[in-house]
C-alpha cells in the first residue's frame, strides 16, 4: 500500500482552506439582507409592484406598460444587489439616494 505524499496532503488541505474561506463570504447574513438602507429600497420596490398591479387591474395601464415598468423595477433591484455585493451586504447612503431617484422616476410613470 502506498503512503500519501506530503504534496497530496498539502494540496487537499489547501482546497479545504479555500472552500472554507469562500463559503461564508458568499452567503448574506440576516443583518445584511435587512440592512436599513437595503430594506427601504426593497420596500419601495414592493410597493411600486403593488401599485403597478392595481393600476393594471383598474385598466389605467396596459399589459405592455405594466411589463415595462416591472422590467425597470427589476433593473433597479438588480442594481441594488450588485451595489450590496460590493460593500459586504449593505449599500451606501449615496447608493440609496441614487436608487431612490430611479424609483422616483418609475413611480411618476406609474402615476400618470
Secondary structure by P-SEA (a helix, b strand, c coil): cccccaaaaaaaaaaaaaaaaacccccccccccccaaaaaaaaaaaaaaaaaaaaaaaccccaaaaaaaaaaaaaaaaaaaaaaaaccccccaaaaaaaaaaaaaaaaaaac
